[in-house]
């Protein structure tokens, strides 16, 4: 995927979510958005695997909101966040 405007939008929106998640009681949402924001920062394009990693972050944020997972979540949420971080390190 080579769409700098879309990646800029993802960067800006994840920055907003990162800032507001803790304010509204969704700390885990802020943590996921932070990892996503760091992942897309400065990127101009994404390969297939990097695009899938981006999608996983968005899916994880959706689940947090849909299931109303507040604060830091629990053990499962910690494992999901750890997996996202690992994917970014390995394939980012």
Secondary structure, DSSP 8 states (H G I E B T S, - for coil): ---HHHHHHHHHHHHHHHHHHTTTT-HHHHHHHHHHHHHHTT-S---HHHHHHHHHHHHHHHHHHHTT--TT--HHHHHHHHHHHHHHHHH-
